[in-house]
Amino acid sequence: MKLSQIQEIFLKFDIPSPPISFSAKQSGNINRTYAVTTADGVQYILQRVNTYVFKDPDALMENVANVTAFLAKKIKRNGGDPMRETLNLLPAKNGGYYYRDPEDDAIWRIYYLVTDTIAYDAAVRSGILYEAAKAFGEFQRQLEDYPAETLHDTIPDFHNTAKRYEAFETAVAADEAGRVASVAEEIEMLRALKPYASLIVTGIEEGRIPVRVTHNDTKLNNILMDAESGRGLCVIDLDTVMPGSLLYDFGDSIRFAANNTAEDDPDLSRIFLRLDLYEEYVSGFLKGVGDAITKDEIALLPESVLILTYELALRFMTDYLNGDKYFKILSPDHNLVRTRAQLRLAEDIRQKLPLLRVMTEKYTKKQ
């Protein structure tokens, strides 16, 4: 990318001063991201949206624009700073919030950069996970009254574990890659966990679990922390914001953050759920969400960690049986290694469910 190209893109947005420098941002696996400084000293984030992953940019950007505008109003009303506590899109001169390059059909958007912040890839010290969890809880609380049904479902059934199970059984029956016989033990382990697949989905269908605005990618590095105070400040990467359950976001956060090792570690002896990190996360999340969580949701918080871990195991095995078409792999058995790792984590979580319930109840009483 050249500065002249960035300058051409900026001309398509309502920005008063031209870019004078930029740098590529390495974080994120989907979109191409640049930090840009203009002649008046203002800093922006320029992103090229990956339209292979997000095939309907209009629906995607409508979700992001509406949610961030709603958050800005809520934050301002509560005495916060909407320029630092949520993302702010710049309007394009065409009247929308993105510019489509007619030459290569690229989709470009621009945010104000949230300055003086840090994003962590791992919880390198105590308190980081608490702040991230509190920020995700506050995100849910702030959006409690947002009409989630008006959001576009940009990735339908993304966390519908029951349908993920159906896709897994379809893959077993088809045996497209001729691998079923060699993974009979893993298949039976996945089948044994089937009763968990419908817990959240059924709760939503029966109206016991409310449909909410969900982030769907609650990694630690999707929270910007204030560089001075260390406080969780701003939830970013809102491309997967969709209708769903807060249990999806909570469960996936713990699955990722409280695993003792990597999600594809071949050494199963190193894989277990760290109770200290679960406690740190659940205490922060419940503090942030406050009373904007129902008793039925609280009751399923521990199970949500198992369900989201199980769901990922189903997805890895389905892809392995289909011939590795979805996930990027680093070796021929990478998806199988991932499956085994998630199954090991799921079993450890299942055994620890009574402890997780006690911890959750402890911090529920403190709200």
Secondary structure, DSSP 8 states (H G I E B T S, - for coil): --HHHHHHHHTTB--SS-EEEEEEE---SSSEEEEEEETTS-EEEEEEE-TTT---HHHHHHHHHHHHHHHHHHHHHTT--HHHHS--B--BTTSSS-EE-TTT--EEEEEE---SEE--SS--STTHHHHHHHHHHHHHHHTTTS-GGGS--SSTTTT-HHHHHHHHHHHHHH-TTS-GGGGHHHHHHHHHTGGGTTHHHHHHHTTSS--EEE-S---GGGEEEETTT--EEEE---TT-EEE-HHHHHHHHHHHHSBSS-TT-S-GGG--B-HHHHHHHHHHHHHHHTTSS-HHHHHHHHHHHHHHHHHHHHHHHHHHHTTS-SS--SSTTHHHHHHHHHHHHHHHHHHHHHHHHHHHHHHHTT-
